[in-house]
Amino acid sequence: MFEQVFKNIDNKLFVDDGCDSELDYVQQTSWMLFLKYLDDLEFTKSQEAEMMAENYQYIIEKQFRWSEWAAPKNSKGELDHNKKLIGDDLIEFVNQELLPYLKTFKQRAENINTIEYKIGEIFGEIGNKIQSGYTLRDALELIDTLEFRTQEQKHELSDLYETRVQNMGNSGRTGGQYYTPRSLIRAMIDVMQPQIGETIYDGAAGSAGFLCEAFDYLRQGGRDKTKLSTSDLETLQKHTLYAKEKKSLPYIISIMNMILHGIEAPNVVHTNTLSENLQDIQPSNQHNIILANPPFGGKERPEIQQNFPIQTSETAYLFLQHFIKMLKPGGRAAIVIKNTFLSNSDAAPMRKELLHTCNLHTILDCPSKVFTAGVKTVVLFFTKGEPTLSTWFYQLDPGRSLGKTNPLNDKDLKEFVDLQKLAISDKAKGETDKSWAFAISDIDQSTYDLSVKNPNVEEAAPLREPKAIIDDIIVLDKESEAILAKIQELL
């Protein structure tokens, strides 16, 4: 049912002059979903307060609540056609009254970790692009059929929303850069094994896939499936997950995605993470665990580079420095990065810093088609506070060609997760034909090149130089001529 509703909304937006891409569809659906969610949340809380003979103070003033303007109901619980706005009246109300009102919440909020602040930030960044009031009315009525009342409903909606974000990448749109395969994220989390009471951070949140999966993992009791107490659940909701995101669209998507997963007031800050000077990061800002897939290939301005000891225009290398600084001593990280980090000369200073200040205990080498763009990546697993002595390397090979219709799945990563547990305690137990350990003392100490060759596979004979091949041909030709001459003499 929910999937069909999303398809119907897209069909409506497709014919509107203000929406012309998948990005527009997701963005416009997001702000309507958010207001519908907020209305359901406030209704539930008001009902709970009533049962306790208490008064509930609504966040949204009555005339701006979803149930008043988007979906007014009559006494029978049906849409009241006499009260609903439509056409130009609806567009004027949304653009001139509703959105400006919601934007003011940012200034009125007590702090940045409140739902009020998130309301203000979201509507300070997003605007209504739908030009037809009739299209908007149709979309509102479709959104109103969706409910967030149960955990099952939230789970189904969050899955559908994730699929929409993924599809932006599959269609070649830029939204794909915000999507990391969820099976890869789950494997990274399984290796990290976060616990209630630890904080988890992603400074390049994108669609907040890492935080959503971490939330699900912890809510289900972690690896041991331990039942959480009321205090644990409050800690998970308010004091566990933290993120930053620079761009407006992924910021909005991340907020919506986390809300659909059941995180009521996401701790996501809309900022350029790299604009913060590393020297300004205090112990109170640091975290136990970092999970991230920072953008790579981007270039930062010289003034941004000044914030880092190792100055480079490569965005991913700046993020890696930021993540190391943001880890508490003994903190753990799993970071996706382009595989050229292992060998490129411009990354040598960063490799040296990582190996000297952290224990890079595991490298997961991923096939090129794990990501939609086809970029080959690795995942770096490290612990802050001790130098690297040896590293366990695993080459992921699903045994099939990956692609849009045949993506990476949890089964593909099971061997890696299982072997990694063994390799941490005893590197020898993690040895297979596609996994091995190597000592850091054995690599080139001038370049710290980590692109180590698999010692369990025989290297193919090196290709011969063209000149050597030509010389051999000449020799063979002469031998053939001599043989033919002798045959001729015999005849």
QUIBEL-V89238 format. One record per residue. N is the residue number from 0. SS is DSSP state (~ for helix, > for strand, _ for the rest). PHI is phi in whole degrees, -180 to 180 (none if undefined). OMEGA is omega in degrees with one decimal (999 if undefined). Layout:
n:N ss:SS phi:PHI omega:OMEGA
n:N ss:SS phi:PHI omega:OMEGA
This chain:
n:0 ss:_ phi:none omega:-177.3
n:1 ss:~ phi:-60 omega:-179.1
n:2 ss:~ phi:-62 omega:179.2
n:3 ss:~ phi:-66 omega:177.8
n:4 ss:~ phi:-61 omega:178.4
n:5 ss:~ phi:-61 omega:178.9
n:6 ss:~ phi:-63 omega:179.7
n:7 ss:~ phi:-65 omega:177.4
n:8 ss:~ phi:-63 omega:178.8
n:9 ss:~ phi:-59 omega:179.0
n:10 ss:~ phi:-63 omega:177.8
n:11 ss:~ phi:-67 omega:-177.8
n:12 ss:~ phi:-70 omega:-178.8
n:13 ss:~ phi:-59 omega:-176.5
n:14 ss:_ phi:-91 omega:179.9
n:15 ss:_ phi:-87 omega:-176.3
n:16 ss:_ phi:-67 omega:-176.6
n:17 ss:_ phi:-87 omega:-177.3
n:18 ss:_ phi:-122 omega:-176.2
n:19 ss:_ phi:-134 omega:178.8
n:20 ss:_ phi:-154 omega:176.8
n:21 ss:~ phi:-60 omega:178.3
n:22 ss:~ phi:-62 omega:178.1
n:23 ss:~ phi:-64 omega:-178.4
n:24 ss:~ phi:-61 omega:-178.8
n:25 ss:~ phi:-67 omega:-178.6
n:26 ss:~ phi:-63 omega:-177.7
n:27 ss:~ phi:-69 omega:175.9
n:28 ss:~ phi:-64 omega:-175.8
n:29 ss:~ phi:-64 omega:-176.2
n:30 ss:~ phi:-70 omega:176.6
n:31 ss:~ phi:-71 omega:176.5
n:32 ss:~ phi:-59 omega:-178.0
n:33 ss:~ phi:-61 omega:-178.9
n:34 ss:~ phi:-69 omega:176.2
n:35 ss:~ phi:-68 omega:176.8
n:36 ss:~ phi:-59 omega:-177.6
n:37 ss:~ phi:-62 omega:179.0
n:38 ss:~ phi:-66 omega:177.5
n:39 ss:~ phi:-63 omega:180.0
n:40 ss:~ phi:-62 omega:-179.5
n:41 ss:~ phi:-66 omega:178.2
n:42 ss:~ phi:-62 omega:179.9
n:43 ss:~ phi:-61 omega:-179.2
n:44 ss:~ phi:-67 omega:177.9
n:45 ss:~ phi:-67 omega:177.4
n:46 ss:~ phi:-66 omega:178.8
n:47 ss:~ phi:-64 omega:179.0
n:48 ss:~ phi:-65 omega:179.7
n:49 ss:~ phi:-62 omega:178.6
n:50 ss:~ phi:-64 omega:179.3
n:51 ss:_ phi:-93 omega:-179.0
n:52 ss:_ phi:58 omega:179.0
n:53 ss:_ phi:-119 omega:176.2
n:54 ss:_ phi:-95 omega:177.3
n:55 ss:_ phi:-105 omega:179.3
n:56 ss:_ phi:-92 omega:-178.7
n:57 ss:_ phi:-66 omega:175.6
n:58 ss:_ phi:-74 omega:-176.5
n:59 ss:_ phi:-96 omega:176.3
n:60 ss:_ phi:-63 omega:-168.3
n:61 ss:~ phi:-52 omega:-173.9
n:62 ss:~ phi:-68 omega:-179.1
n:63 ss:~ phi:-106 omega:177.5
n:64 ss:_ phi:-76 omega:-179.8
n:65 ss:~ phi:-50 omega:-176.1
n:66 ss:~ phi:-68 omega:179.5
n:67 ss:~ phi:-96 omega:-174.0
n:68 ss:~ phi:-107 omega:-175.9
n:69 ss:_ phi:-85 omega:-175.7
n:70 ss:_ phi:-144 omega:178.0
n:71 ss:_ phi:-66 omega:-176.6
n:72 ss:> phi:-113 omega:174.0
n:73 ss:_ phi:-90 omega:-176.5
n:74 ss:_ phi:-64 omega:179.2
n:75 ss:_ phi:-88 omega:-178.6
n:76 ss:_ phi:82 omega:179.7
n:77 ss:_ phi:-101 omega:179.2
n:78 ss:> phi:-58 omega:-178.8
n:79 ss:_ phi:-86 omega:-175.8
n:80 ss:_ phi:-69 omega:178.7
n:81 ss:_ phi:-80 omega:-177.2
n:82 ss:_ phi:-100 omega:-174.2
n:83 ss:_ phi:-69 omega:175.2
n:84 ss:_ phi:-84 omega:-179.4
n:85 ss:_ phi:-153 omega:176.0
n:86 ss:~ phi:61 omega:-177.0
n:87 ss:~ phi:-64 omega:178.7
n:88 ss:~ phi:-62 omega:179.8
n:89 ss:~ phi:-68 omega:179.5
n:90 ss:~ phi:-61 omega:-179.3
n:91 ss:~ phi:-64 omega:179.5
n:92 ss:~ phi:-63 omega:-177.9
n:93 ss:~ phi:-64 omega:-174.5
n:94 ss:~ phi:-77 omega:-173.1
n:95 ss:~ phi:-98 omega:-176.9
n:96 ss:~ phi:-120 omega:-173.3
n:97 ss:~ phi:-63 omega:-175.2
n:98 ss:~ phi:-64 omega:175.1
n:99 ss:~ phi:-60 omega:178.1
n:100 ss:~ phi:-64 omega:-178.2
n:101 ss:~ phi:-66 omega:-179.4
n:102 ss:~ phi:-64 omega:-176.9
n:103 ss:_ phi:-70 omega:-176.8
n:104 ss:~ phi:-63 omega:-178.2
n:105 ss:~ phi:-63 omega:-178.9
n:106 ss:~ phi:-75 omega:-175.2
n:107 ss:~ phi:-90 omega:-175.8
n:108 ss:_ phi:-70 omega:-179.5
n:109 ss:_ phi:-71 omega:177.4
n:110 ss:_ phi:-157 omega:-172.2
n:111 ss:_ phi:-75 omega:-177.4
n:112 ss:_ phi:-97 omega:178.5
n:113 ss:_ phi:-103 omega:177.4
n:114 ss:~ phi:-65 omega:178.0
n:115 ss:~ phi:-62 omega:-179.8
n:116 ss:~ phi:-65 omega:179.7
n:117 ss:~ phi:-64 omega:177.2
n:118 ss:~ phi:-59 omega:-179.2
n:119 ss:~ phi:-63 omega:-179.5
n:120 ss:~ phi:-67 omega:-178.3
n:121 ss:~ phi:-60 omega:-175.5
n:122 ss:~ phi:-85 omega:167.6
n:123 ss:~ phi:-82 omega:-177.7
n:124 ss:~ phi:-106 omega:-172.0
n:125 ss:_ phi:-112 omega:176.9
n:126 ss:_ phi:-134 omega:177.2
n:127 ss:_ phi:-79 omega:178.1
n:128 ss:_ phi:-99 omega:-176.9
n:129 ss:_ phi:-73 omega:-174.2
n:130 ss:_ phi:-90 omega:-178.3
n:131 ss:_ phi:-91 omega:177.2
n:132 ss:~ phi:-67 omega:178.2
n:133 ss:~ phi:-78 omega:174.9
n:134 ss:~ phi:-64 omega:179.8
n:135 ss:~ phi:-62 omega:178.6
n:136 ss:~ phi:-60 omega:178.3
n:137 ss:~ phi:-61 omega:-179.1
n:138 ss:~ phi:-65 omega:179.4
n:139 ss:~ phi:-61 omega:-177.9
n:140 ss:~ phi:-70 omega:175.4
n:141 ss:~ phi:-70 omega:178.2
n:142 ss:~ phi:-60 omega:-176.7
n:143 ss:_ phi:-65 omega:178.5
n:144 ss:_ phi:-77 omega:179.8
n:145 ss:_ phi:-84 omega:-179.7
n:146 ss:_ phi:-126 omega:-178.8
n:147 ss:_ phi:-117 omega:-170.4
n:148 ss:_ phi:-75 omega:-177.7
n:149 ss:_ phi:-116 omega:178.7
n:150 ss:~ phi:-65 omega:178.6
n:151 ss:~ phi:-64 omega:178.8
n:152 ss:~ phi:-65 omega:178.7
n:153 ss:~ phi:-63 omega:-178.4
n:154 ss:~ phi:-64 omega:-179.7
n:155 ss:~ phi:-65 omega:179.1
n:156 ss:~ phi:-65 omega:-179.9
n:157 ss:~ phi:-66 omega:176.8
n:158 ss:~ phi:-62 omega:179.6
n:159 ss:~ phi:-66 omega:-179.7
n:160 ss:~ phi:-66 omega:176.4
n:161 ss:~ phi:-59 omega:179.7
n:162 ss:~ phi:-62 omega:178.7
n:163 ss:~ phi:-64 omega:178.6
n:164 ss:~ phi:-64 omega:178.6
n:165 ss:~ phi:-62 omega:-177.9
n:166 ss:~ phi:-65 omega:175.4
n:167 ss:~ phi:-60 omega:177.3
n:168 ss:~ phi:-73 omega:-178.7
n:169 ss:~ phi:-64 omega:-179.7
n:170 ss:_ phi:-90 omega:177.9
n:171 ss:_ phi:88 omega:179.6
n:172 ss:_ phi:-82 omega:-176.0
n:173 ss:~ phi:-68 omega:179.2
n:174 ss:~ phi:-61 omega:-178.9
n:175 ss:~ phi:-62 omega:-179.0
n:176 ss:~ phi:-68 omega:-178.1
n:177 ss:~ phi:-91 omega:-171.3
n:178 ss:_ phi:-113 omega:173.1
n:179 ss:_ phi:-107 omega:-178.7
n:180 ss:_ phi:-50 omega:-174.0
n:181 ss:~ phi:-68 omega:176.6
n:182 ss:~ phi:-65 omega:177.3
n:183 ss:~ phi:-67 omega:178.1
n:184 ss:~ phi:-60 omega:-178.9
n:185 ss:~ phi:-62 omega:177.7
n:186 ss:~ phi:-65 omega:178.6
n:187 ss:~ phi:-63 omega:179.3
n:188 ss:~ phi:-66 omega:179.6
n:189 ss:~ phi:-62 omega:177.0
n:190 ss:~ phi:-71 omega:-178.6
n:191 ss:~ phi:-70 omega:-178.2
n:192 ss:_ phi:49 omega:178.3
n:193 ss:_ phi:-64 omega:-179.7
n:194 ss:_ phi:-125 omega:174.2
n:195 ss:_ phi:-60 omega:-176.7
n:196 ss:_ phi:107 omega:174.7
n:197 ss:_ phi:-89 omega:176.3
n:198 ss:_ phi:-102 omega:-177.2
n:199 ss:> phi:-123 omega:-172.4
n:200 ss:> phi:-133 omega:172.0
n:201 ss:> phi:-136 omega:-177.6
n:202 ss:_ phi:-86 omega:177.2
n:203 ss:_ phi:-138 omega:-162.4
n:204 ss:_ phi:-63 omega:-175.1
n:205 ss:_ phi:57 omega:179.3
n:206 ss:_ phi:-90 omega:177.5
n:207 ss:_ phi:65 omega:179.7
n:208 ss:~ phi:-60 omega:-180.0
n:209 ss:~ phi:-64 omega:-177.6
n:210 ss:~ phi:-71 omega:178.7
n:211 ss:~ phi:-64 omega:179.7
n:212 ss:~ phi:-69 omega:177.3
n:213 ss:~ phi:-65 omega:177.7
n:214 ss:~ phi:-62 omega:179.0
n:215 ss:~ phi:-61 omega:-179.6
n:216 ss:~ phi:-60 omega:-178.1
n:217 ss:~ phi:-72 omega:-179.6
n:218 ss:~ phi:-64 omega:179.1
n:219 ss:_ phi:-86 omega:175.2
n:220 ss:_ phi:92 omega:178.8
n:221 ss:~ phi:69 omega:-176.6
n:222 ss:~ phi:-64 omega:-177.4
n:223 ss:~ phi:-90 omega:179.7
n:224 ss:_ phi:57 omega:-179.9
n:225 ss:_ phi:-73 omega:179.8
n:226 ss:_ phi:-71 omega:-177.0
n:227 ss:_ phi:-86 omega:175.1
n:228 ss:_ phi:-81 omega:177.0
n:229 ss:~ phi:-61 omega:178.0
n:230 ss:~ phi:-65 omega:177.9
n:231 ss:~ phi:-61 omega:-178.7
n:232 ss:~ phi:-64 omega:177.8
n:233 ss:~ phi:-67 omega:176.4
n:234 ss:~ phi:-61 omega:179.2
n:235 ss:~ phi:-62 omega:-178.1
n:236 ss:~ phi:-68 omega:-166.5
n:237 ss:~ phi:-109 omega:-169.0
n:238 ss:_ phi:-132 omega:-175.8
n:239 ss:_ phi:-125 omega:-169.6
n:240 ss:> phi:-108 omega:-177.3
n:241 ss:> phi:-137 omega:-177.6
n:242 ss:> phi:-154 omega:172.3
n:243 ss:> phi:-135 omega:177.6
n:244 ss:> phi:-149 omega:-174.5
n:245 ss:_ phi:-83 omega:-170.4
n:246 ss:_ phi:-88 omega:-172.8
n:247 ss:~ phi:-65 omega:-175.6
n:248 ss:~ phi:-63 omega:178.8
n:249 ss:~ phi:-64 omega:176.1
n:250 ss:~ phi:-60 omega:179.9
n:251 ss:~ phi:-65 omega:179.4
n:252 ss:~ phi:-62 omega:-178.7
n:253 ss:~ phi:-64 omega:178.0
n:254 ss:~ phi:-60 omega:-177.8
n:255 ss:~ phi:-65 omega:-178.3
n:256 ss:~ phi:-64 omega:-179.9
n:257 ss:~ phi:-67 omega:178.6
n:258 ss:~ phi:-63 omega:179.7
n:259 ss:~ phi:-65 omega:176.7
n:260 ss:_ phi:-81 omega:176.6
n:261 ss:_ phi:108 omega:178.2
n:262 ss:_ phi:-93 omega:-167.7
n:263 ss:_ phi:-69 omega:-178.9
n:264 ss:_ phi:-131 omega:-175.2
n:265 ss:_ phi:-58 omega:177.2
n:266 ss:_ phi:-87 omega:179.0
n:267 ss:> phi:-114 omega:-179.8
n:268 ss:> phi:-104 omega:179.3
n:269 ss:> phi:-88 omega:-176.4
n:270 ss:_ phi:-160 omega:172.0
n:271 ss:_ phi:-84 omega:-176.4
n:272 ss:~ phi:-54 omega:-174.0
n:273 ss:~ phi:-76 omega:178.8
n:274 ss:~ phi:-77 omega:179.9
n:275 ss:_ phi:-85 omega:178.1
n:276 ss:_ phi:-69 omega:-178.2
n:277 ss:~ phi:-58 omega:-179.1
n:278 ss:~ phi:-69 omega:-178.1
n:279 ss:~ phi:-88 omega:-179.3
n:280 ss:_ phi:-78 omega:-177.9
n:281 ss:_ phi:-100 omega:177.0
n:282 ss:~ phi:-54 omega:-180.0
n:283 ss:~ phi:-69 omega:179.0
n:284 ss:~ phi:-91 omega:-171.9
n:285 ss:_ phi:-83 omega:-173.8
n:286 ss:> phi:-130 omega:179.8
n:287 ss:> phi:-77 omega:-174.6
n:288 ss:> phi:-136 omega:173.1
n:289 ss:> phi:-124 omega:175.7
n:290 ss:> phi:-125 omega:-175.2
n:291 ss:> phi:-162 omega:171.2
n:292 ss:_ phi:-132 omega:-175.2
n:293 ss:_ phi:-67 omega:178.2
n:294 ss:_ phi:-64 omega:176.0
n:295 ss:_ phi:-123 omega:-177.8
n:296 ss:_ phi:93 omega:178.8
n:297 ss:_ phi:-78 omega:179.1
n:298 ss:> phi:-129 omega:178.9
n:299 ss:_ phi:-105 omega:-177.7
n:300 ss:_ phi:-68 omega:-178.8
n:301 ss:~ phi:-55 omega:-178.1
n:302 ss:~ phi:-67 omega:175.1
n:303 ss:~ phi:-73 omega:-179.7
n:304 ss:~ phi:-61 omega:-180.0
n:305 ss:_ phi:-63 omega:-179.4
n:306 ss:_ phi:-78 omega:-171.5
n:307 ss:_ phi:-125 omega:177.8
n:308 ss:_ phi:-62 omega:177.2
n:309 ss:_ phi:-99 omega:-173.8
n:310 ss:_ phi:-87 omega:-179.3
n:311 ss:_ phi:-153 omega:177.8
n:312 ss:_ phi:-86 omega:-179.5
n:313 ss:> phi:-72 omega:-175.7
n:314 ss:~ phi:-56 omega:-175.7
n:315 ss:~ phi:-62 omega:-179.1
n:316 ss:~ phi:-72 omega:175.2
n:317 ss:~ phi:-67 omega:178.4
n:318 ss:~ phi:-62 omega:-179.0
n:319 ss:~ phi:-63 omega:175.8
n:320 ss:~ phi:-63 omega:178.7
n:321 ss:~ phi:-61 omega:-177.7
n:322 ss:~ phi:-66 omega:178.2
n:323 ss:~ phi:-61 omega:179.6
n:324 ss:~ phi:-67 omega:-176.7
n:325 ss:~ phi:-78 omega:177.9
n:326 ss:> phi:-83 omega:170.1
n:327 ss:> phi:-69 omega:173.5
n:328 ss:> phi:-56 omega:-175.5
n:329 ss:> phi:85 omega:179.2
n:330 ss:> phi:-70 omega:-174.0
n:331 ss:> phi:-120 omega:-179.1
n:332 ss:> phi:-140 omega:171.2
n:333 ss:> phi:-134 omega:-172.0
n:334 ss:> phi:-125 omega:173.1
n:335 ss:> phi:-83 omega:179.4
n:336 ss:> phi:-150 omega:179.5
n:337 ss:> phi:-61 omega:-171.7
n:338 ss:~ phi:-67 omega:177.1
n:339 ss:~ phi:-65 omega:175.9
n:340 ss:~ phi:-59 omega:-176.5
n:341 ss:~ phi:-69 omega:-171.9
n:342 ss:_ phi:-133 omega:-176.2
n:343 ss:_ phi:-58 omega:-177.9
n:344 ss:~ phi:-64 omega:-178.8
n:345 ss:~ phi:-71 omega:179.0
n:346 ss:~ phi:-95 omega:-176.4
n:347 ss:~ phi:-57 omega:178.8
n:348 ss:~ phi:-61 omega:-179.2
n:349 ss:~ phi:-72 omega:177.1
n:350 ss:~ phi:-63 omega:179.2
n:351 ss:~ phi:-61 omega:179.5
n:352 ss:~ phi:-61 omega:-179.0
n:353 ss:~ phi:-62 omega:-176.3
n:354 ss:~ phi:-70 omega:-178.0
n:355 ss:~ phi:-84 omega:-175.3
n:356 ss:~ phi:-105 omega:-177.4
n:357 ss:> phi:-136 omega:174.4
n:358 ss:> phi:-95 omega:177.2
n:359 ss:> phi:-80 omega:-170.8
n:360 ss:> phi:-83 omega:-175.5
n:361 ss:> phi:-143 omega:170.6
n:362 ss:> phi:-127 omega:175.2
n:363 ss:> phi:-103 omega:-179.1
n:364 ss:> phi:-94 omega:-174.8
n:365 ss:_ phi:-99 omega:175.8
n:366 ss:_ phi:-65 omega:-174.2
n:367 ss:~ phi:-66 omega:-174.2
n:368 ss:~ phi:-98 omega:172.9
n:369 ss:~ phi:-63 omega:177.6
n:370 ss:_ phi:-103 omega:-176.8
n:371 ss:_ phi:-56 omega:-176.5
n:372 ss:_ phi:-72 omega:178.4
n:373 ss:_ phi:82 omega:-179.7
n:374 ss:_ phi:-74 omega:179.0
n:375 ss:_ phi:-84 omega:-174.9
n:376 ss:> phi:-130 omega:170.5
n:377 ss:> phi:-130 omega:172.8
n:378 ss:> phi:-114 omega:178.8
n:379 ss:> phi:-97 omega:176.4
n:380 ss:> phi:-111 omega:-178.1
n:381 ss:> phi:-147 omega:177.6
n:382 ss:> phi:-120 omega:-175.8
n:383 ss:> phi:-84 omega:169.3
n:384 ss:_ phi:116 omega:178.0
n:385 ss:_ phi:-147 omega:-177.5
n:386 ss:_ phi:-70 omega:178.8
n:387 ss:_ phi:-82 omega:175.2
n:388 ss:_ phi:-102 omega:177.2
n:389 ss:> phi:-148 omega:-176.9
n:390 ss:> phi:-133 omega:176.2
n:391 ss:> phi:-98 omega:-173.6
n:392 ss:> phi:-116 omega:179.4
n:393 ss:> phi:-128 omega:176.8
n:394 ss:> phi:-96 omega:-178.7
n:395 ss:_ phi:-75 omega:179.7
n:396 ss:_ phi:-140 omega:-178.3
n:397 ss:_ phi:-66 omega:179.8
n:398 ss:_ phi:81 omega:177.7
n:399 ss:_ phi:-154 omega:178.7
n:400 ss:_ phi:-83 omega:179.4
n:401 ss:_ phi:-85 omega:179.0
n:402 ss:> phi:-179 omega:-178.0
n:403 ss:_ phi:-59 omega:-177.5
n:404 ss:_ phi:-92 omega:-178.4
n:405 ss:> phi:-140 omega:-172.8
n:406 ss:_ phi:-77 omega:175.1
n:407 ss:_ phi:-60 omega:178.7
n:408 ss:_ phi:-133 omega:-176.9
n:409 ss:~ phi:-61 omega:-179.3
n:410 ss:~ phi:-63 omega:179.5
n:411 ss:~ phi:-60 omega:-173.5
n:412 ss:~ phi:-99 omega:-175.7
n:413 ss:~ phi:-62 omega:-179.2
n:414 ss:~ phi:-61 omega:178.7
n:415 ss:~ phi:-58 omega:-177.8
n:416 ss:~ phi:-60 omega:-178.7
n:417 ss:~ phi:-66 omega:-179.3
n:418 ss:~ phi:-67 omega:-177.9
n:419 ss:~ phi:-62 omega:178.4
n:420 ss:~ phi:-61 omega:179.4
n:421 ss:~ phi:-70 omega:-175.2
n:422 ss:~ phi:-65 omega:-179.5
n:423 ss:~ phi:-65 omega:179.8
n:424 ss:~ phi:-85 omega:-177.8
n:425 ss:_ phi:-154 omega:-175.2
n:426 ss:~ phi:-55 omega:-178.0
n:427 ss:~ phi:-63 omega:-179.9
n:428 ss:~ phi:-72 omega:179.4
n:429 ss:~ phi:-96 omega:-178.2
n:430 ss:_ phi:-83 omega:172.8
n:431 ss:> phi:-140 omega:179.1
n:432 ss:_ phi:-71 omega:177.7
n:433 ss:_ phi:-127 omega:174.9
n:434 ss:> phi:-146 omega:-177.3
n:435 ss:> phi:-163 omega:177.1
n:436 ss:> phi:-115 omega:175.6
n:437 ss:> phi:-140 omega:179.3
n:438 ss:> phi:-83 omega:179.4
n:439 ss:~ phi:-66 omega:178.2
n:440 ss:~ phi:-66 omega:-178.2
n:441 ss:~ phi:-88 omega:-179.1
n:442 ss:_ phi:-89 omega:-179.4
n:443 ss:_ phi:-63 omega:-176.1
n:444 ss:_ phi:-78 omega:176.8
n:445 ss:_ phi:-94 omega:-178.9
n:446 ss:_ phi:-113 omega:-175.7
n:447 ss:_ phi:54 omega:179.1
n:448 ss:_ phi:-65 omega:-177.1
n:449 ss:_ phi:-106 omega:-179.6
n:450 ss:_ phi:-81 omega:-173.7
n:451 ss:_ phi:-76 omega:178.0
n:452 ss:_ phi:-78 omega:179.7
n:453 ss:_ phi:-67 omega:-177.9
n:454 ss:_ phi:-76 omega:-177.3
n:455 ss:_ phi:-92 omega:-179.5
n:456 ss:_ phi:-124 omega:179.7
n:457 ss:_ phi:-66 omega:178.8
n:458 ss:_ phi:-74 omega:176.0
n:459 ss:_ phi:-67 omega:178.5
n:460 ss:_ phi:-58 omega:-178.1
n:461 ss:_ phi:-63 omega:178.6
n:462 ss:_ phi:-67 omega:-179.1
n:463 ss:_ phi:-79 omega:177.0
n:464 ss:_ phi:-70 omega:179.4
n:465 ss:~ phi:-54 omega:-178.3
n:466 ss:~ phi:-62 omega:179.5
n:467 ss:~ phi:-65 omega:179.3
n:468 ss:~ phi:-65 omega:180.0
n:469 ss:~ phi:-63 omega:178.8
n:470 ss:~ phi:-60 omega:178.9
n:471 ss:~ phi:-65 omega:179.1
n:472 ss:~ phi:-63 omega:-179.5
n:473 ss:~ phi:-63 omega:179.7
n:474 ss:~ phi:-62 omega:-180.0
n:475 ss:~ phi:-64 omega:178.2
n:476 ss:~ phi:-62 omega:179.3
n:477 ss:~ phi:-66 omega:177.8
n:478 ss:~ phi:-64 omega:178.6
n:479 ss:~ phi:-65 omega:179.2
n:480 ss:~ phi:-62 omega:-179.4
n:481 ss:~ phi:-63 omega:180.0
n:482 ss:~ phi:-64 omega:178.8
n:483 ss:~ phi:-63 omega:179.1
n:484 ss:~ phi:-65 omega:178.8
n:485 ss:~ phi:-64 omega:177.9
n:486 ss:~ phi:-62 omega:-179.7
n:487 ss:~ phi:-64 omega:179.7
n:488 ss:~ phi:-65 omega:179.4
n:489 ss:~ phi:-66 omega:178.1
n:490 ss:_ phi:-75 omega:999
